Amino acid sequence: MSSVLAARGLTKRYGSFTAVHPLDLAVEQGEIYGFIGPNGAGKTTTIRMVLGLISPTAGSIEMFGEPLGPDRGALRRVGALVEEPAFWPYLSGRRNLEYFARAGGRTDDTRSRLRRIEEVLGTVGLAGVADRKVKAFSQGMRQRLGIAQALLGAPELLVLDEPTNGLDPTGMREVRSLVRGLADGGLSVLVSSHLLGEVESICDRVGVMAGGRLVAQGTPLALRGPSDRIVLDVGDVQRAIQLLAGLRGVEIVGDPAGTRLTLAIDGLSAADVNAAIVLGGVDVHAMIPVAASLDDAFHDLVKDDDVPR
Amino acid sequence: MFRVEIAKALRRRRTWMLALAIASVPVIMVVAFKLSPPSVPASADAPPFLAEIGRNGLFAALAGLAIVQPVLLSVAAGLVSGDAIAGEAQAGTLRYLLVRPVGRSRLVVAKYASGMAMLGALVVITIVVGLMAGAIVFEFGPLPTLSGTTLDMTDAISRIIAAGLYMTVVLSGVVSIGMLISARTDNAAGATVAAVVITIVSQILDQIGSLRALHPFLPTHGWRGFTGLFRFPIDWAPMQDGVRVSLAYTCVFMALAVLSFRRRDVMS
């Protein structure tokens, strides 16, 4: 695997304030890298440095194996959505894409971008409404047009900063499956979010940022930590509670829900619990391990980051 | 990028409102003079060509230029320059242009060039509408110069066109100042107002005789020099001053605008 994006020692200071402490970041070919952290953690600053909008105080950026030069030529292979999408509101959706396609780059780039307008409008499901002025677009439509804009240049790397901001749950799901589908097609994606549950399901790797530092990095599974809760579905709840009360290292969490009990286990295995209950004469219909949510791990990682910004 | 800018401008209602406002000036003037011809020749504070309209339709174009320059053209110059970068920043489209990527120097230069082209178009509108209104309501005749001689029609029209050209060229200085302001802020309205105020204040200062020592350094110095075209022989000196001053301002302020925009962190 080769890195499509590799930042080393990337740093941004404003006077005495350090917005981003030296940070190493790599996005591998074909993966979705989730960049998560609370608002103000430095995610957007980092993304803006990667895109050449902000000049780093220190550090280097490589894109597609080559240093990002002052002309930022490598950006022609990158599509980006930085914070909210933005358009010329007095123009139609299609016309906005046309002008973005015409702006900058080499002539052959412009031609291929112009040819892709209908295709990307189709990809994001806006083909039928693209002739309306953008000022009449809903938030969800703007977001999708923003993604269409990012896809115009047939990018190899997609940088999406908070792509589901302001979307309703349906919209979020649509964006997630769109991004997953693009990555399955071979695109590499760097996606940021302050909502961890939102990107967890689609990311191959996750980096957690807090207080301007990358505090953890790994697969969502590795970051989540081991499971320590189980849900039991039993034939006789009252009898099961009595049996469990006699076991050390098990605690019932909350009230029973119908025939289900949630247990926190510590030092015992789920099999030990199962054996004890079955031997006590209670049927066990189901035993479900509950994954500790990545959100919990996330809050542990960022809890010291309460710097208001 | 230049063509995109022009195409964008042509699809904005604002552009057409400005063009309409500019075009209305010679029309209103001609109609007003037809309805009530001025009895006194030229009063001291009236623009130099205004009073002549009643006698000759050619004057409508020239008087239109003279009236449009200090106010409407100044506002237009402030608008196209002040809004150029800051307007994109405020709309958020600046970051999407830059990550396309559009080179930063290229963006500033394209914005400057398209702004100048639009101002040139406004000057052309003034001349064309002025000539048409003048031709319909009055008659064309040989144009008297300020020196008492006369110019035949072809000569007169080419000098009117030259006056428009000169007027456009000397706008470059204040447009460049506006570009620098625009490249340094995300507040489009603020940048526009600042550029307009600078243009108008500079013109006022250029009129105050006791500040004569300051005049050669004002970005609008020599703006009225186009009147030299209607003397016999043509008085080139004020126009040379005007071109020199606006070129100097253009070089310095465009260089500053490009440099400062290249180094700037785009947070918008």
Boltz contact constraints between the chains, C-beta under 6 A:
constraints:
  - contact:
      token1: [A, 51]
      token2: [B, 99]
      max_distance: 6.0
  - contact:
      token1: [A, 53]
      token2: [B, 95]
      max_distance: 6.0
  - contact:
      token1: [A, 53]
      token2: [B, 266]
      max_distance: 6.0
  - contact:
      token1: [A, 54]
      token2: [B, 265]
      max_distance: 6.0
  - contact:
      token1: [A, 72]
      token2: [B, 101]
      max_distance: 6.0
  - contact:
      token1: [A, 75]
      token2: [B, 99]
      max_distance: 6.0
  - contact:
      token1: [A, 75]
      token2: [B, 101]
      max_distance: 6.0
  - contact:
      token1: [A, 80]
      token2: [B, 99]
      max_distance: 6.0
  - contact:
      token1: [A, 82]
      token2: [B, 95]
      max_distance: 6.0
  - contact:
      token1: [A, 86]
      token2: [B, 91]
      max_distance: 6.0
  - contact:
      token1: [A, 86]
      token2: [B, 92]
      max_distance: 6.0
  - contact:
      token1: [A, 86]
      token2: [B, 93]
      max_distance: 6.0
  - contact:
      token1: [A, 86]
      token2: [B, 96]
      max_distance: 6.0
  - contact:
      token1: [A, 90]
      token2: [B, 12]
      max_distance: 6.0
  - contact:
      token1: [A, 91]
      token2: [B, 11]
      max_distance: 6.0
  - contact:
      token1: [A, 99]
      token2: [B, 4]
      max_distance: 6.0
  - contact:
      token1: [A, 102]
      token2: [B, 4]
      max_distance: 6.0
  - contact:
      token1: [A, 103]
      token2: [B, 1]
      max_distance: 6.0
  - contact:
      token1: [A, 103]
      token2: [B, 4]
      max_distance: 6.0
  - contact:
      token1: [A, 103]
      token2: [B, 97]
      max_distance: 6.0
  - contact:
      token1: [A, 103]
      token2: [B, 100]
      max_distance: 6.0
  - contact:
      token1: [A, 103]
      token2: [B, 102]
      max_distance: 6.0
  - contact:
      token1: [A, 104]
      token2: [B, 100]
      max_distance: 6.0
  - contact:
      token1: [A, 104]
      token2: [B, 101]
      max_distance: 6.0
  - contact:
      token1: [A, 104]
      token2: [B, 102]
      max_distance: 6.0
